[in-house]
Amino acid sequence: MHKPIFVLALALTTSGLLIFSSHAAEEHLELHLRRQVETEPAAGRFHSVLKVQHWHATETAVIVCDMWDLHHCLNATRRGAEMAPRMDAVLKTVRDRGGTIIHAPSGCMDFYREHAARQRALQVPHALNMPPEIGEWCDRIDSEENGTYPIDQSDGGDDDDPLEHREWAAELKRMERNPNSPWVRQTESLVIDGSRDFVSDDGEEIWSILEQRKIENVVLVGVHTNMCVLGRPFGLRQLSKNGKNVVLMRDMTDTMYNPARAPQVSHFTGTDLIVEHIEKWVCPTITSNQLLGGDAFRFQDDERPRLTILMAEREYGTNRSLPAFARQHLGSRFQVRYVFANPQQRNDLPGVAEALQDADVLLVSVRRRALPKRQMEAIRQFVACGKPVVGIRTANHAFSLRGETPPAGKHAWETFDQDVLAGNYTGHHGESSVVTVNSAEGAHSHPVLAGVDLRELAGHGSLYKVSPLRATALPLLVGSIPREKSEPVAWVNENPAGGRVFYTSLGHQRDFHQPAMNRLLVNALLWAADLAPR
């Protein structure tokens, strides 16, 4: 039998703390808007960029999209119930500061026909500047033509267990609800203030409300991001293309995505991919903790560790191979964020400090970069907290300038290899020979090597000179080339703060063409995050 629907909602709490700018008397909301900005034209790689804006609360509205009482997908109903108390705290906060709340449970206007909030919406004069097609669904806006839609939702996105779904449909029938569209009202967990709020599911009505109240800033919350939140007449696309300063509250939403469909990632990764798509091509996003304090909301079933991948090297193309690897192999187990080098400024990793604030695991593929103080301090702090680090190829000289003085305002970490990775990089052999790889003595049973077929693994880059390793390191793989002594090519370590560490000098682009290499790196990340091998 299925789990109770509303128990989850009762278990949540909120801090009730509102974060405003120093001009609180002027009712300014300080918000950190996140967008994905291409590193350079046609690169296909994006910096995650934050921009601070101060919004007048009286010029701001929150639109609550389709937070229905029930849904035909049981898991969607559960997630909506879990999210609703936090969302209600957001609405109360904005309302109390003078903002406008518009409840938009589509198809439920009959339920609210006598409600004061519905009557208030009907009494608003028709706006004189009504945009064309504002009353219609919007499937796509011009900017989205530059990208590729990231998930397959052609099956409707239902992610229920089939048996549980059938039982849920039967229960809806017993409740005299339509199993295909069982909603009749907005969830009761969201308060509708009859003296101040509005209720409407009509694009022209909602536009008229925004214009009458001189609202330029709009926050969308609710479900489902990839369908109604984007496409409704009052959704992100319509508001963005018609000039409103609109944002998605990315932790107060959910998607209709079935992990059995492409790209076959977890449900929550599917949501992340849609959020990234929105940040690239539609509008920025914010999080609820910018209004409530504490941490951003996260569904209790979303147990993915947060992995941040740093890429800043020009020799091995890991800014292409690592994202491809992550898309293919990590989408079900990790929440992945990418940090790319600034192509206009060698010693800059835009967004790294923000990406590491709540990261659980760090993957480093960087070569000889000195960084601004705030960026380097974020990396040092991450390591000092005892969090796991995985390094590939040039990571053992990631922040070393060979002892040279860094450029003004930049900071090196010459001993990162010794301090964190437990290595001793001194150079490399020539690139004429493929590196033969074998397990180190006694290492074959280590979980990082589980399922790694060493008969199918070789190194296609030069063999690094890394001996001797620190005493704390445990060699896992050894590489050899003709007429030279063998060298460790993979090992694990525990850094002085207690964090798990894995390093491999593999990482050439051709190395990633080998299933054994991909399995090795997946295992290393799982081990670092203290997760069982797949």
N, C-alpha and C positions, 0 to 999 in steps of 0.2 A: 504493500500500500504506500501511497505517497506521504511525504512529510507534511505536517501542518503548514499552512500558508503564512500565517501572521505571527507565529512565535518569534521569528527572526527579528521582526520590527521592534518587539518589546525589549529585546536584549541590547539595543543600541543606546548610546548616550552621546551627548554633545557638550562641548565646553561652554557654549554660550558667550565666548569671548570674541569681541569684534575688534578687528585691527583697522584703524583709520590713520590717516596722515596727521601730522601735527596741527592741521587746520580743522580739527573735529567740529568746532563750532560752526564751520561753514558747510558741514555735512558732506565732506569729501570722502569718497571711498578710494583707498590706494590699492590698485590692482596690478598684478604682474602678468601681462599678456604674453603668451608664448606663441611663436610662429616658427615654421620651418622655412629657412631662406637658403636658396641654392648657393653652394660654395662659390661657384662661378657659372656663367651661362652654359647651359646644356651639359653640366657635369653629372647630373643625376644623383648628386650627393648634397646633403642639406645640413646647415648649422641649425641647431635649436637655439633661438634667440628670444630673450626676455626683454620686454619694454614696459617700464613703469608708467601707468597713467593714473590720473586723479579724476574721478568722475563725481559730479554733483549728484547726490542721491535723488534729488527731486527731478533730475533729468534722466533717470535710470529706471528701467522696467525689467522685471523677470517674467518670462513667459514659461509656464509649466506645460509641457507638451505631453499629452496622452498618458498621464499617470492614472490609468484606469484602475477600477476596483479589482477586476479579474482579467485574465488573458487566456487565450486558447492554449498557449504554451505554459505549462506548469512552472518550468524553471524561470521563465520571464516573470511570472506572477510572484514567485519567491524573491527574485532579485529586486523587483519593484517594492515589495513589502519591506525588504531589508534596508533599502535606500531611503524610504520615505521619511522616517523620523529626522534623519540628518537634513534632508531637503526642506522639511518644515522649519527647522531651525534657521536655515538660510533665508527662507521667505519671511519669517518673523523679524530677523535682523534687518533685512532690507526695508520691510514695511515700517518698522519702528523708527528708521532713520529718514523716512519720508519718500521712499521709493514706491513704485507702482507694481502691483502683482496682478498678472493676468493668467487665470487658470483656463487652459485650453484642452479639455478632455473631448476629443473629436467624437462626434456622433452621439453625444450625451446631453444635448441642449434641452430635450424634453424633460429630463430629470430636474433641470434647474430653471424651468420656465417662470416659476414664481419667486425664485431666489433674488434677493436684493442686488447681488453682484451681477446677475444676468440682466436684470432690469436696467442697471446702471450702464451696462455695455450697449443695450438697445437704445438708450436715450442720447448717446453721443452723436452729434451731427456728422453727416457724411463728409469726409475730408475733401477739400477742393483739389488737392494735388494727388489724387489717387493714381498710383503707378499702373500702367497696363499689366494685365495678367496677375495682379496681386491676389486675386481671388482663386488662382489656380495652383495645382500641384506643380512643382518645379523639379524635373529629373536631373538637370545638369545646368551649370553656368559656364560661360565661355572659358574662364580660367582653368576649369577642370580638364579641358581638352589637352592641356600640357602634361597631364599625368595619366596613370593607369589605375583604374579602380581596383582596390587591393584584395577584395574577397568575393567569393561566389555566394550570393544570397538567393539564387534562383529557385531554391526549394522552400523559400519563406523563412529560413533561418531557425526553424524549430530544433532545439538541442535536447529535447526530452528523451529519456529512456522510452523505447516504444511501448513496453508494457505499462509503464507509469502513465504515459500519455493517454493510452486507451482508458485506463481507470479514471483519469482526470476528466476525459470527455464524458464518461458515464456519469460522474458526479455532477458535472455541469448540467447535464440533462435532468438529473434529479432535482437540481436547484431551479429548473425551468429556465435555464439560460441556453442561448445558442452556442454550441461547442465551438463554432468557428469564429464567433464574435460575441463573447459573453459579457462584455463591459456594458454597464448602464450608467455609471457615474465615475467621478474621480475617487481615488482611494480616500477613505475617511481619515487616514493618517495625516493628510494635508488639510490644515485649517483654511477655510475660505472666510475671510472677514467681510461680512455683509455690509459694513459701514464704509469700506475703503476699496476692496478688491473688485476685479472684473471677471466675468465668465463669458467666454466666446470661443468658438472654433472657426470663425469666419475671417478670412484674410482681410477683407475690406473693413470689417468692424474693428479688427485689431489695429490696422493701420490708422484708422480714424482716432482710436484711443491714443495712440502714440503721438499723433499730430496735435490733437486737442490739448494734451498735457505737455507739449513741447519736449518730448522725449527723444533724445538722439542716441542714447546708450541702451543696449538690450542684451540681457543674459538669457540664453536658452538652457533650460534644464528639462529632464524627462527622458522619454523613450519613444522610439528606438533610434539611436543615432544615425544608423545607415539607412533608415527609411523615413519615419515621420519627422524627426528633428531636423533632418536636412531638407526634406521635400515638401512639407506642408506649406500652404499659402502664407503662414506666419513663421516658417522655418528659416534656417540659416541662409539657404541660397537666396530666397526672395529678399530677405532683409539686407543681406550683403550687397546684392546687385542693385538694390534701390537706395543705397547710400547710408544705411544706419551703421552705427559703430557697434556691431554685434559680435558677441563672443559665445562660445560653448563652455559651460562649466563641465569639464571633462571627467570629473569624478562623480558627477550627479547625472549619469546617463548609463545606458546599456545598449547592446546591439542585439539584433536577431541574426545570429550566425551559428551555423551547425559545423562543428569541427571536422565532420566527415567530408566537407566540401573544401575546395581550394581556398587558401593554400594549405589546408589541413594542419592548422595550428589550434591551440586551445581557444575556447570561447573568449577568454579575456584578452588574449593576444589579438584575436579578431577585432575586438573593440579598440585596442591600441592602434591597429593598422588604419581603422577608419578615422580615429582622432588625428593621426599623422596626415592622412589625406586631407582632412579639413584644414589643418594648420598650414599645409602647403598651398592649397588652392582655393579655400573658401573664406576662412576667418581665423583669428587667434582663439586661444582657449585660456581658461583660468581654472582654479580649483577652489573648493568650498572653504578650505582652511584660511584662505586669504580674507575671508569674512568672519570665520568662527574661531580661528586660532587652532593650535594643535596640529595634527597630521591630516593630510588629505584622506578622504573616505576610500576604503578599499573593501570589496566584497570578501566575506569570510572564507569563501571557497577559493579565492585567488591567492594561492600560496607560492606563486612563482618568485624566486629570488630575482632581484633587480640587478641586471648585468650591464655595466657600462664598458664599451669598447673604445679605446683610444687608438687612433690611426694617424701617424705623422711620419711617414718615411717614403722615399721616392724610388727605392731600389727594387722592391718586391711586389708592389701593387696590392698591398693588403687593404687599401681603401676600396678595392673591388672584391678581392677574394674573401675577406672576412664578412662583409654584409651578405654576400651570396651564401657563405657557409652558415651564417646565423639564420637566414631565411629558410634554408633547407633543413637545418638540424636542431634549432633551438626553440622554435616557436611554441612547442608544447610544454616546455619546462622552465623557460626564463622569460622575464620581461626585459627586452634588449633596448638599450639606447646607444646611439653612435655619436662619437665626437671626432670630427675631422680637423685636419690642419687648415689653417687659414692660407689659401694659395697666394695671397698678396703679402703675407707677413709670416716668414718661416717660423718664428718663435712665438706662436700664438695658437692656442687650442680653444676656440670660442665655445663657451658653454660648459667647459669641463668642471668648473667649480659647482655650478648648479646641478650637473648630472651626478656628481659624487655625493651630494648632500644626503640622499637616502639610498645610495647604491649599496648592494650587498656583496658584489663581486666585481673586480676590475680586471679587464683583459687589456694588456699593453702591447702595442705594435708601433713603437716610436723609435726614431733614430736621431740622436745628437741634437736635441732641442733644449734650449734654455727658455724658461717661461716667465711671464709676469708673476710678481710676488703672490698675488691672490690665487693664481692657478697652481703654482708649485706648492703653496701651503695647503691647498685642498688635497693634493695627492699625498703629501707627507702626513696630513691629518688622517686620511683614509687608512694608510699603512699603520700609523700609530694607534689606531683604534682596534687593531688586531683583525682587520677584515681581510679576506682572501684576495690574493693577486695571482693572475696567470699571465705569463709572458711568452711571447714567441719571437724567434729570430733576433731582430735588432733590439729587443727590449733590454738586453744586457748592456747596451750602451745608449739607452733611451735618452738620458739627460746628461750625458757626458760630452764635454767639448774638448776632450783630451787635455784637460788641465788649463786650457786657455781662459782668459777673462771673458765672462759673458758680456754681451752688449748691454748698454746702459738700461737699467730698469728690469733686466732679465736675470733669472736665477737658475743655475745648474744644480745637479745632484750627482756629483762625480762618482760617489760610492753606492749608487742605487743597486748595482749588480751585487756587490759584496753585502750590503746592508739588508737587502730584501730577498734577492734571488739565491744568494749563497754561491754565486759563481765567481769566475776569475778570468773574464774575457781579456785576451791580449792580442787578438787579431784572428786571421783565418788563412787557411791553405788556399791554393789556386782552385779554380772552378772547372778543371779539366775532367775530374772524375765524379761519377755518381757515388754518393755516400752509402755504404752498406750498413744496415741497422740491425742490431741484435739486442736481446734483453741483457741487462747487467746481471751479474751473479746474484742469485737469490731474489730477484725482483719479479719473476714471472707471475707470482700470485697477487701482486699489488692491484687494487681495483682500477687504477688508471689504465692498466694493460688488459683489462677484461675484454675479450672479444676482438682484440687488435691482432690481426694476422700479420706477423712480422715478415712473412714470406712475400707480402705484397706492399711492404713499406720501404722506401728509400729516400734519401735526401738529394734534392736536385740543385741545391745551392752549395757553396763552398763549406767545408768542414771547419767549424769554429774551434779555436784554441781556447779552452776554458779550464784546463787542469792547473793546479789542483782545486777541487771544490772545497767549500767550507765544510767543517766537520759535521755541521748540522744537516747537510744535504744527504739525500738517499738517491743514488743513481738508479734510473729505471732502464734507460736505453743507452747503448754505446754505438758510436759510428766509427767507421774505418774507411780509409782509402789506401791504395797501394803505396808501399814504401814509407808510410808515416805511422806514428803511434796512434792508437785509438784514443778517442775523446768522448766524454759523456755528451749525449745529444738530448737527453731528457732526464729531469730529476724533480724530486719534491723536497720541500723544506718547510720548516716552521720559523717564521721571522721572530725577532726578539719580543714583539708584542703578542705573540701567540697565533698570528694569522697563518692559515695554510697557504702554501706557495707551490706553484708548478711552473717549470720553465722548459721549453724545448727550443733548440736552435734550428729546428725545421720551420718552414714557413714560406719557402719559395712558392711562387704561383703554381708551379707544376706539382708541388707536394700536395696541394689541395685537390688534385685530380684523382688521388688515391683514396679509396674508401677507408683504408687503414688509418690514414692521417686524420680524416674527419672523425673516425671513431675515437682515436686517441685524444683529440682536442675536446670532443663532447665529454668523454670520461673525465678528463682533467677538470673541466668546469663543474661537472656534477660532484666530483670528489672535493673540489675546493669549496663548493657550497654545502658540503656535507649531505648530499643527496645520493640515493642509491643509483648505481649504473642502470641505464635503460635496459 
